[in-house]
Amino acid sequence: DNTGVQVADVVIGFLRMEQRAATNVRMLAREPKFDYYCWNLYAKVTSFFAEDPERAGKLRAETLKAIEENRGEDAEVAQVVADAIVTCHLRTMARLDIHYDLLARESEILHLKFWETAFEMLKKSGTIHLATIGKMKGCWVLPWEEHTGLDREHQERTGEIEKKKSAEGAGSENEQDKIIVRSNGTVTYVGKDIAYQLWKFGLLGKDFCYRKWPESSAGRTVWATTSRRSEPDAPHFGEPARTVYNVIDARQAYLQDVVAEGLRRLGHTEAAKNSIHFAYEIVALTPRCAAELNYELSPEEAKKPYVEVSGRKGFGVKADDLIDKLEAATLREVQQRHSEMVENEQNRTAHAIAVGALRFFLLKFTRNSIIAFDFKDALSFEGETGPYCQYAVVRIRGIRRKGAEAALATAKLHPGAAGQWLAGPEGADLWELLLSAGSLDYAVDAAIATQEPAFVAKYAFQLAQTFNNFYHRHHILSEANDEKRTFLLELTEFVETQLVRALGLLGIEAPERM
């Protein structure tokens, strides 16, 4: 989104508030913490706008128009800011082992006439019309009745509905026709999203050009859209999709419904049906977590179960700071438990545990749950956490390593021999572990069918828990019966395979030691 309101606000901050020249912003953008600078500036711009809302509206409209038309210093600074922030974003995501294939830039939707083509389609079909009276006069709008989707549910839970009503008098934006093009000719991002969605389904008759992103992770190539000619070795993106999953938070449900409705009214009913809003709720902070991050809370906020973050207010946790804090906490534990490890190995282990803790904490909740992040809860080695699951793998590997060193799995299992240990009440816990380990594919199928990754996280935790119960009941390495010992070791190997697979699906690495 390199042509949107947030980018425009930061441009205003640099050029109008700080009176910087474009060359100066370009130099500043080379700093490693440029994203932190923009975070702070964005909050200052919000305060600046609050002083004079009329001035804010005029400045923002002028800046947005200049950016969309790729005109002047506003557009130049917008490009510098957007590219630098994306580079920071890629660097942060790489720390979590998250990578991208394509960076589709909003500016190309304008410059390559994606929007112009979609606009003509929308007008010709009667999907949108030009408002001639009222507060939307001069705007192109998509007629829309009151919406009661996921965003309404979210707002009711978080109290946003009453805030909107008191602020606007006439209720929320969702109760009016949706503006697609503003009266000054600039396009709202839902308009650009309709064009982008048409491209994804191969319904636009146009394609992007592609270039390599200059700041890719080592060993990886990231491609970005461009309005210039594609590089010779560019792959082909944009094969017509059967289903499109747009991963956007629950507060955007209304706008995602508008996108689907736009496709439906253009006659693309199947594409509209297969436009999936993969919605997720907000991630907030527990008051304890906010205090650990040195945020001052009011007495009322300190009593709440969670505190919402707000970029406009400058209240929140930056991903790099969060990862740093998690890594520092896990590194202390690793150093205490494994002083014999070399420093690099300690750091790698701490990183794997920290990332595992963060990923698991976010994925164990269903998508309609508001997540209140807490350092202590996420890093616990007990309960439903990433480190608990990772430690089960480490424990299994330790058992198997000792078994291999002592050559304890030497007995040959005869066909059907396992039945004697699985039979009767004595075999109940072995059956429980075997069935738990064997149900991974069912958990994956459930996750796909319901669009809930939490099923896989739940599976990993339950398997780790079942194994730990099994571990405390059975003395695997000291089992006197050679055949049974071999069976138990093979069972633990199967559990390890399945647990590592499950954690891998969640993007979590199981370290060798913890």
C-alpha angles and dihedrals in degrees: 000000000000096000101048138110096269092054090047091052092053090047089054089050093054100039104031106026102033094028092222124164120235091249090055092050089050091055092046090051090065091066113106093233097045089125090059090052091052091047090058093041092051091057090049091051090054090055090045091053092048090061092063116010092182092056089046093054093049095046093047093048092049093047094047091051092050091049093049091049091046089234133153133328093325091063092043093053092043090057093048092048095045095047093046093048091049089052090052089047093052090049092052094046091050088061087062091044091249116141138176133222098195135019105204107198122210092220091068090056085064102034096045090049094246089135094042090055093046091046091057090048091051093048095044093051093047091241090132132026138193113257111226101180139034131029091319095055110145093020126114106232139185108223109240134174122218110304124220103178135129094299090059090052090049092049092050090053094048098038094246094129094067091043091054094046094050091046097046104027093210097063131255129331088254091075095064140060110286116249111228099171121024122228091257090058099255117134123237114231092249087062091053089045091057089055091046092049091051088054092050090056093044092245100121102068091225137093139201126246116235139219135174115264106238097219102056125151116263111282094010133097118212117193126208132193118252137181090224126080116298119255112258096248096045113135121231113261127182105052103175105275124225092203130014122203113198108196102208131138123270094254088070094058093109093052092046089052089052089054091051091044090052090056091046093053090049087060097257096123095155092051090048090051091049094048099106120194101210091201126190132183126244125279111229133174130251111238088247091055092047090052091051087055089054097250116150111230128196116239088255093052091048089060095052122099089234141005118224119230121230126193092195090057093041090240115135147073122276114227094234091052090049093050091045092052093047092048092049091052094048093044091058090054093047092049091051094048099036111031088153092067118100114246096255092052091048090052093047092049093047090049093051092050093045094049091043090052093050097044094046093046091054096042100045092071123078114250094253092057121101104231117219104197118216127177096212094050094045095050098044116124088210129069130010100344140122095246090053090056093042091050091055088059091047090050092051092049090051091053093047092045092053090045091053093047091052093041090234097152095066100117117100114233113226119217109275093012092118090063092076092061094042094051125097130002091312090065096050096097091046090053089047092054093044093049092044092052092045096054098073094105090053090052091050092048090050091049091052095044094049097031088234117132086187088085090068092045090050090049092052093050094046092048091049090048093048091049093050090052089049091048092056092049099045126053094209102180095042095047106133097209107082095206094047091047089053090048092050092049091050090048091053089049090055090049090051092050093051096043092049089049092051094047089046090056087055091049092249123139120212107221121217093240137016 
